[in-house]
Amino acid sequence: MRIRPPILLTLKKTEADQISHDQILIRKLSSAVGAGESVDINGVEVYDTDILVPFSQMLFKVRPKKIDRIRCMQVDGYSMVPMLFPDSWVIADVTAKFEGDGLYIINYCDNFMVKLLQKSPDGTLHIKSVNKDYESYDIGPDDDAQAYIVGKVLRCVI
């Protein structure tokens, strides 16, 4: 005679295995990213922490190949509402290059920000806030101001 384990125990183990298999662990950066000028990093080093935040890999069409370049951080501020809200998470590829118009993590005038970037044919970089109550910025090819790209946002978790 064969004794089967209770269905409830079998189900819990299966669910736990599925949850474990579904997760992708993404390293958290030491600073929140501002939606506006709320995160001044002048004199502050932004670095990788030892904290790995679990996200469902279902957020991605395919599992990111270069997971060592993927970071997550929370949003602080209101300039990107309704696209992003305070305490939302952004997951970014921290390869510091412009890859076409989109949502980026940038360092602009010592402010760590998440903004929409758009480049005009004349070379002007438009740094856009979604919330119309907040400033957007333009940096022309001959301007002294600079924006450093930290990474491109891959996913937002609101």
C-alpha positions as CSV (number, residue, x, y, z in Angstrom):
1,M,0.0,0.0,0.0
2,R,1.4,3.4,-1.0
3,I,0.8,6.4,1.2
4,R,0.5,9.8,-0.6
5,P,1.5,13.0,1.1
6,P,-1.4,15.3,1.8
7,I,-2.3,17.5,-1.2
8,L,-1.8,20.7,0.8
9,L,1.9,19.9,1.5
10,T,2.5,19.0,-2.1
11,L,0.9,22.2,-3.3
12,K,2.9,24.4,-0.9
13,K,6.2,22.8,-2.0
14,T,5.2,23.2,-5.7
15,E,4.2,26.9,-5.1
16,A,7.4,27.6,-3.2
17,D,9.5,26.0,-6.0
18,Q,7.6,28.0,-8.6
19,I,8.1,31.3,-6.7
20,S,11.8,30.6,-6.2
21,H,12.2,29.7,-9.9
22,D,10.2,32.8,-11.1
23,Q,12.3,35.3,-9.2
24,I,15.2,37.4,-10.5
25,L,17.4,39.0,-7.9
26,I,18.5,42.6,-8.8
27,R,21.1,44.5,-6.9
28,K,19.9,47.8,-5.3
29,L,21.8,51.1,-5.7
30,S,22.6,53.0,-2.5
31,S,20.5,56.0,-3.5
32,A,16.9,56.6,-4.5
33,V,16.5,58.3,-7.9
34,G,14.7,61.6,-7.9
35,A,11.8,62.5,-10.1
36,G,12.7,66.2,-10.0
37,E,15.6,67.7,-8.1
38,S,14.9,65.8,-4.9
39,V,18.0,63.7,-4.7
40,D,21.1,65.9,-4.6
41,I,24.2,63.8,-4.9
42,N,26.8,66.5,-4.8
43,G,29.6,65.0,-2.8
44,V,27.7,61.7,-2.3
45,E,28.9,58.5,-3.9
46,V,26.2,56.3,-5.4
47,Y,27.3,52.7,-5.2
48,D,26.0,49.1,-5.4
49,T,24.7,47.7,-2.1
50,D,24.7,44.1,-1.0
51,I,20.9,44.1,-1.1
52,L,19.4,41.9,-3.8
53,V,15.7,42.7,-4.4
54,P,13.5,39.9,-5.8
55,F,11.4,40.7,-8.8
56,S,9.3,38.4,-11.0
57,Q,11.2,37.5,-14.1
58,M,7.8,37.7,-15.9
59,L,8.5,41.5,-16.0
60,F,10.8,40.7,-18.9
61,K,10.1,39.1,-22.2
62,V,13.3,37.2,-21.8
63,R,15.6,37.0,-18.7
64,P,18.3,39.7,-19.0
65,K,21.5,38.2,-20.3
66,K,23.8,40.7,-18.6
67,I,22.3,40.6,-15.1
68,D,25.5,42.1,-13.7
69,R,24.6,45.4,-15.4
70,I,21.0,45.5,-14.1
71,R,20.3,47.6,-11.0
72,C,17.1,48.7,-9.2
73,M,16.3,51.8,-7.2
74,Q,13.2,53.5,-5.7
75,V,11.8,56.7,-7.1
76,D,11.5,59.8,-4.9
77,G,9.5,62.8,-6.1
78,Y,6.5,63.8,-8.2
79,S,7.9,65.2,-11.5
80,M,7.2,61.9,-13.4
81,V,3.6,61.4,-12.1
82,P,1.5,59.7,-13.6
83,M,4.2,57.6,-15.2
84,L,6.1,57.0,-11.9
85,F,5.0,57.7,-8.4
86,P,7.0,58.1,-5.2
87,D,8.2,54.7,-3.9
88,S,7.9,53.1,-7.4
89,W,10.8,51.0,-8.5
90,V,12.8,51.4,-11.7
91,I,15.0,48.6,-13.1
92,A,17.8,49.9,-15.3
93,D,20.7,48.6,-17.4
94,V,23.6,50.7,-16.1
95,T,25.5,50.8,-19.3
96,A,26.2,54.5,-19.5
97,K,25.2,55.3,-23.1
98,F,22.3,56.9,-24.9
99,E,20.4,54.2,-26.9
100,G,17.6,56.3,-28.4
101,D,14.7,58.2,-26.9
102,G,13.3,56.8,-23.7
103,L,13.3,56.7,-19.9
104,Y,16.8,57.1,-18.3
105,I,18.6,57.4,-15.0
106,I,20.8,60.5,-15.3
107,N,23.1,62.7,-13.2
108,Y,22.2,66.3,-14.2
109,C,23.8,69.1,-12.3
110,D,24.6,66.8,-9.4
111,N,21.0,65.6,-9.2
112,F,20.3,61.9,-9.6
113,M,17.1,61.7,-11.7
114,V,14.8,59.5,-13.7
115,K,13.6,61.4,-16.8
116,L,12.5,61.0,-20.3
117,L,15.3,61.8,-22.7
118,Q,14.8,62.8,-26.3
119,K,17.5,63.9,-28.7
120,S,16.7,66.3,-31.6
121,P,18.5,66.1,-35.0
122,D,20.4,69.3,-34.1
123,G,22.0,67.5,-31.1
124,T,19.8,69.2,-28.4
125,L,19.1,66.8,-25.5
126,H,15.6,67.3,-24.1
127,I,15.2,66.2,-20.4
128,K,11.5,65.9,-19.9
129,S,9.3,65.7,-16.8
130,V,5.9,64.1,-17.3
131,N,4.2,66.2,-14.7
132,K,3.6,69.6,-16.3
133,D,4.0,71.3,-12.8
134,Y,7.7,70.5,-13.0
135,E,10.5,71.9,-15.2
136,S,11.9,70.2,-18.2
137,Y,15.3,71.1,-19.5
138,D,17.1,71.4,-22.8
139,I,20.9,71.0,-23.3
140,G,22.2,72.3,-26.6
141,P,25.3,70.9,-28.2
142,D,27.3,74.1,-27.2
143,D,25.9,74.4,-23.6
144,D,28.2,74.1,-20.6
145,A,25.6,72.0,-18.6
146,Q,26.1,68.3,-18.9
147,A,23.9,65.3,-18.2
148,Y,25.6,62.0,-17.5
149,I,23.7,58.9,-18.4
150,V,23.8,56.3,-15.6
151,G,21.5,53.8,-17.4
152,K,18.4,53.1,-19.4
153,V,15.3,52.1,-17.6
154,L,14.1,48.6,-18.7
155,R,11.0,48.3,-16.4
156,C,9.0,50.3,-13.9
157,V,7.2,48.7,-11.0
158,I,4.6,51.0,-9.7
